[in-house]
Every structure is written in C-alpha cells, then in structure tokens.
Amino acid sequence: MATYIGIDVSKERLDVAARPSGEGWAVDNDDGGIHDLVSKLRSLEVELVVLEATGGLQARSAAAIAAAGLPVAVVNPRQVRDFAKASGRLAKTDALDAQALAHFGEAMKPEPRELPDAQAEELGAMLARRRQVVRMLTAEKNRLHRVASPALRSRIEAHIAWLEGQIGELDQELDRAIRESPVWREKDELLQSAKGVGRVLSTTLLAELPELGTLGRKEIAALAGVAPLCRDSGKLRGRRSVWGGRARVRAALYMGALTARRSNPVIKALYERLVAGGKPKKVALVACMHKLLIILNAMLRDGVRWDERPATP
C-alpha cells in the first residue's frame, strides 16, 4: 500500500504521521532518532515524505531521508496551512501538523526536489551571513546620521569600516567556493554573462534555486515567486499578483532587474515598452524579473552564454 508520510519538525522532536493508515509516532530530532525514523520508513511502501521548510531545522532529517533513497519534498509552510484550513483542520499541534503534511502529500503530490548538496548548504549559509552583515551596516549608517557626539560617531564609523571589511571577506569566500566547484564555476560564468547579473544574484540562484535549468519556465517562475497568479473573487477580475515562492531569490532578482533595466538591452526594451503602454513601473519591473529568470533558466538548461542564446528562450 502506497504510504504518504508527513513530518513536523521542531528543535527537539520529529512528529511523524502516515496516510492512509493514520499511524503516528515521534522520535528525537538527533542522529539516533533520525536513524530510527529512516529505518522504519524503509520498511514501509513510502510514496512520498513531506516536510515543511522551517528555517533549516528540516535539513538534517530531509537529507538523511533522501540519502536513504526515499522520495522527499520540502514544501512551503503557507501552502500547507492554507490546505489544512481548506480541509477543516483548524486545531494546531505538532501531531496534527504532521497529519496535515501527510494529507497534503497524498492529495497534492508535490514533486520531490533534489536537495542542495553540502557545498550548496555552505554557500547558502555564507549568503545568509552576508545579508545579516549588510543589514547591520545599513543600521549603523542610519545611526551615524542621528549621533552628534564626536566620540560616539568615531565608534560607529569604526564599526562601519569593520562591517564593510566583513562584507569584502565574505565576497571573497563566496568567489572561492564557486571557483573550487567546476560545475558551479561553469554555471556562474553562464549566469554572469548576462548584463544585470552580478555576483550576489548569481550566487543566490546557485545556492537557493538549485532547480534552475532543470524545470520549465512556468515551474521555475512559480518556484521563485515571480509567476503572476490570479486571485479572482466576486467582482474582482483580471488583477494578477506575484506571491509565495522563495523570498530571498525574489529579492535578489528584484535588485538584478533594477540593474538590468538600465544595462541589459532586452530587459530595458521590455521595461520601456510596458511603461510606455501604461503599466505601473512596479508591475513593469516584476515583468522584467520574470523575463530575466526565464532567460537565465534557459541559458543553464542549454549551457549557453547570454550572447550565444536564441532570441527566444
């Protein structure tokens, strides 16, 4: 009997539920507990294991399940919450959340995704640290404008200089990590051959969108959160918006599109045509994000640089 497994991950424990049997159990979220979980899953006819993306807490158990050759999908928590509400599941406990994940897997059958390898996880961690340092740098620069005391200004300026040095060191580490991987180096060179794609966007795509180049245009746009989705209801018709997906990828694409609308002839032409046609600038910029992602996806799929690609991806 095909079995769908839902796993609710917390720091100390993994709550597990199986459908359609309804069986439920829990193990410790440590090496021993994960080993016991994988051993039990191997004894079942597992069709799919579903976990939520929970800020990295799911990484160790998801990797162990995938390494055992079992199909695993790490899904967006909001999708599961919306599904649970639509199914009438309003109560919330760890065990109930595991049941909702199993039900989601059985009903929606999310496609198992290849998990990032150890290098991708390391790259993602460095990117996360870089974002943290950039936020601290911005906060310190804002404080500097509000401080009158020369002594305090001197301290803040020294901290700003140190943070800027940290960003430089992280950039060097990111470059080195990419250079040391022949596969990543080739992909990075392809991505950065497009005007408007710099180190941060390329590295973010490599670390946090490993599916790039392996999916169709609609699937990759939805995964990144730049696909226009309908929300028709009542008298509201025709309005589309982008939401969901991977927020960090979307943020990096936004910054890349800002640059590309000025330096990249294809993206610039699209932006100017949409604005001239009456589209709000923000809408036009989102369209540029979508267009840029679709082209980059095709470039990695076909292994071609920007100037070698066909006119239409």
C-alpha positions in Angstrom: 0.0 0.0 0.0 1.4 3.4 -1.0 2.1 5.4 2.1 2.5 9.2 2.4 4.5 10.5 5.3 4.2 13.9 7.0 6.9 15.1 9.4 6.5 18.1 11.6 10.0 19.3 12.6 10.8 21.0 15.9 14.2 21.6 17.5 13.9 18.7 19.9 11.4 16.3 18.2 10.1 14.9 14.9 6.4 14.2 14.8 5.5 11.7 12.1 2.2 10.8 10.5 1.3 8.2 7.8 -1.6 8.1 5.4 -3.8 6.4 4.7 -3.1 4.2 7.7 -3.4 7.0 10.2 -0.4 5.8 12.2 1.5 8.4 14.1 4.7 8.4 16.2 7.5 10.7 17.3 11.3 10.4 17.5 14.0 12.7 18.9 15.5 15.2 16.4 19.0 13.9 16.8 21.2 11.4 15.0 19.7 8.4 16.8 16.2 9.5 16.3 16.7 10.2 12.6 18.4 6.8 12.1 15.4 5.1 13.7 13.0 7.1 11.6 14.8 6.2 8.3 14.9 2.5 9.3 11.1 2.5 9.9 10.4 4.4 6.7 12.4 1.8 4.7 10.1 -0.9 6.0 7.1 0.9 4.5 6.0 1.4 0.9 6.7 5.1 1.0 5.4 7.0 -1.9 6.5 10.4 -0.6 7.8 12.1 2.6 6.7 15.7 3.1 8.4 18.2 5.4 7.9 22.0 5.8 10.8 24.4 5.3 11.4 25.5 8.8 14.4 27.8 8.7 16.9 25.0 8.3 15.7 22.7 11.1 14.4 20.2 8.5 17.8 20.0 6.6 19.4 17.1 8.6 16.3 14.8 8.6 15.4 15.6 4.9 19.0 14.9 3.8 19.0 11.6 5.7 15.7 10.5 4.2 16.9 11.5 0.7 20.2 9.7 1.2 18.2 6.5 2.0 16.7 6.7 -1.5 13.3 7.8 -0.3 11.4 10.5 -2.2 11.2 13.7 -0.1 9.6 17.1 -0.7 10.3 20.2 1.3 7.3 22.4 0.9 6.2 26.0 1.6 4.6 26.2 5.1 1.9 28.6 3.9 0.7 26.2 1.3 0.2 23.5 3.9 -1.5 25.9 6.3 -3.9 27.0 3.5 -4.6 23.4 2.6 -5.2 22.5 6.3 -7.7 25.3 6.6 -9.5 24.3 3.4 -9.7 20.7 4.8 -11.3 21.9 8.0 -8.2 21.4 10.2 -8.3 24.4 12.5 -6.6 22.9 15.6 -2.9 23.0 15.7 -0.5 20.7 17.5 2.7 19.1 16.3 1.0 15.7 15.8 -1.9 17.4 13.9 0.6 19.3 11.8 2.3 16.0 10.8 -1.1 14.6 9.8 -1.8 17.7 7.7 1.5 17.3 5.9 0.8 13.7 5.2 -2.7 14.6 3.9 -1.1 17.4 1.8 1.3 14.9 0.3 -1.4 12.4 -0.5 -3.8 14.9 -2.0 -1.4 17.4 -3.8 1.5 15.1 -4.5 4.2 17.8 -4.6 7.1 16.8 -6.8 10.2 15.6 -4.9 13.1 18.0 -5.4 16.8 17.4 -5.4 18.2 18.7 -2.2 21.1 21.0 -2.2 24.4 19.3 -1.6 26.8 20.1 1.2 28.5 22.8 -0.9 25.2 24.4 -1.7 24.3 24.5 2.0 27.6 26.1 2.9 27.1 28.7 0.1 23.6 29.4 1.4 25.0 29.9 4.9 27.6 32.4 3.7 24.9 34.2 1.8 22.7 34.4 4.9 25.6 35.8 6.9 26.3 38.4 4.2 22.7 39.5 4.3 22.9 39.8 8.1 26.1 41.9 7.9 24.5 44.2 5.2 21.5 44.8 7.5 23.8 45.7 10.3 25.8 48.0 8.1 22.7 49.8 7.0 21.5 50.2 10.6 24.9 51.7 11.6 24.9 54.1 8.8 21.4 55.3 9.8 22.6 55.7 13.4 25.6 57.8 12.3 23.3 60.5 10.9 21.5 60.8 14.2 24.5 61.0 16.5 26.1 64.3 17.4 28.7 63.1 19.9 32.2 63.0 18.2 33.2 60.1 20.4 30.2 58.0 19.5 30.5 59.0 15.9 34.1 57.7 15.9 33.0 54.4 17.4 30.2 53.9 14.8 32.5 54.9 11.9 35.0 52.2 13.2 32.2 49.6 13.3 31.0 50.6 9.8 34.6 50.1 8.5 34.8 46.7 10.2 31.4 45.6 8.7 32.5 46.7 5.2 35.6 44.6 5.7 33.5 41.6 6.7 31.4 42.0 3.5 34.5 42.1 1.4 35.8 38.9 3.1 32.5 37.1 2.6 32.5 38.1 -1.1 36.0 36.6 -1.4 34.8 33.4 0.3 31.8 33.2 -2.0 34.0 33.6 -5.0 36.4 31.0 -3.8 33.6 28.5 -3.1 32.4 28.9 -6.6 35.8 28.6 -8.2 36.5 25.4 -6.3 33.5 23.7 -7.9 33.9 23.1 -11.6 30.1 22.7 -12.0 29.3 25.9 -10.1 32.1 27.8 -11.9 30.6 27.0 -15.2 27.1 27.9 -14.1 28.3 31.1 -12.5 30.1 32.1 -15.7 27.0 31.5 -17.8 24.8 33.5 -15.4 27.1 36.4 -15.1 27.5 36.6 -18.9 24.1 38.3 -18.8 24.2 42.1 -18.1 22.5 42.9 -14.9 23.5 39.6 -13.2 26.3 40.1 -10.7 27.9 38.1 -8.0 25.1 38.3 -5.5 22.3 37.3 -7.9 24.3 34.5 -9.4 25.4 33.1 -6.1 21.8 33.4 -4.7 20.5 31.4 -7.6 23.1 28.7 -7.3 22.6 28.3 -3.6 18.9 28.8 -3.2 17.4 27.8 -6.6 19.3 24.6 -7.5 16.4 23.7 -9.8 17.3 26.5 -12.2 17.9 25.0 -15.6 16.1 21.8 -14.8 12.4 22.9 -14.8 10.1 24.5 -17.4 9.5 28.3 -17.5 6.2 28.1 -15.6 7.5 25.8 -12.9 10.7 27.8 -12.2 8.8 31.1 -12.2 6.3 29.7 -9.6 9.2 28.3 -7.5 10.9 31.6 -7.4 7.7 33.5 -6.7 7.6 35.7 -9.9 4.7 33.9 -11.6 1.6 36.1 -11.9 -1.2 34.4 -10.1 -4.9 35.1 -10.3 -6.9 35.9 -7.3 -10.3 36.4 -8.9 -13.1 36.7 -6.4 -16.6 38.2 -6.6 -16.4 41.4 -8.6 -12.6 41.4 -8.6 -11.5 40.2 -12.0 -8.4 40.4 -14.1 -5.9 41.5 -11.4 -2.8 39.4 -11.1 0.0 39.5 -8.5 3.1 37.6 -7.5 3.4 36.0 -4.1 4.9 32.9 -2.4 8.0 31.2 -3.7 11.5 31.8 -2.3 11.7 35.3 -0.9 15.5 35.6 -1.0 15.6 34.6 -4.6 12.8 37.1 -5.4 14.7 39.8 -3.6 17.9 39.1 -5.5 16.0 39.1 -8.8 14.5 42.4 -7.9 17.9 44.0 -7.5 19.1 42.3 -10.6 16.2 43.6 -12.6 16.8 47.2 -11.3 20.3 47.0 -12.9 19.2 45.1 -16.0 16.5 47.6 -16.9 19.4 50.1 -17.5 22.2 47.9 -18.8 20.6 44.9 -20.5 19.1 45.8 -23.9 16.4 43.0 -23.8 15.2 43.8 -20.3 15.5 47.6 -20.9 13.3 47.3 -24.0 10.7 45.3 -22.1 10.6 47.7 -19.3 10.3 50.8 -21.5 7.6 49.1 -23.7 5.5 48.3 -20.7 5.8 51.7 -19.0 5.0 53.4 -22.3 1.9 51.2 -22.6 0.6 52.5 -19.3 1.8 49.8 -16.9 2.9 50.9 -13.4 6.6 50.9 -13.0 6.5 48.3 -10.3 4.4 46.0 -12.5 6.9 46.5 -15.3 9.8 45.7 -13.0 8.2 42.5 -11.9 7.7 41.5 -15.6 11.4 42.2 -16.0 12.2 39.9 -13.1 10.1 37.2 -14.7 11.7 37.7 -18.1 15.3 37.7 -16.7 14.6 34.5 -14.7 13.1 32.7 -17.7 16.1 33.6 -19.9 18.6 32.5 -17.2 16.8 29.2 -16.8 17.0 28.6 -20.5 20.7 29.5 -20.5 21.6 26.9 -17.8 19.3 24.4 -19.4 21.1 24.7 -22.8 24.5 25.6 -21.4 24.9 28.8 -23.5 26.1 32.2 -22.6 23.9 35.3 -23.0 25.3 36.3 -26.3 25.0 32.8 -27.7 21.4 32.1 -26.7 18.5 32.0 -29.2 16.4 35.2 -29.4 13.5 33.5 -27.5 14.3 31.3 -24.5 
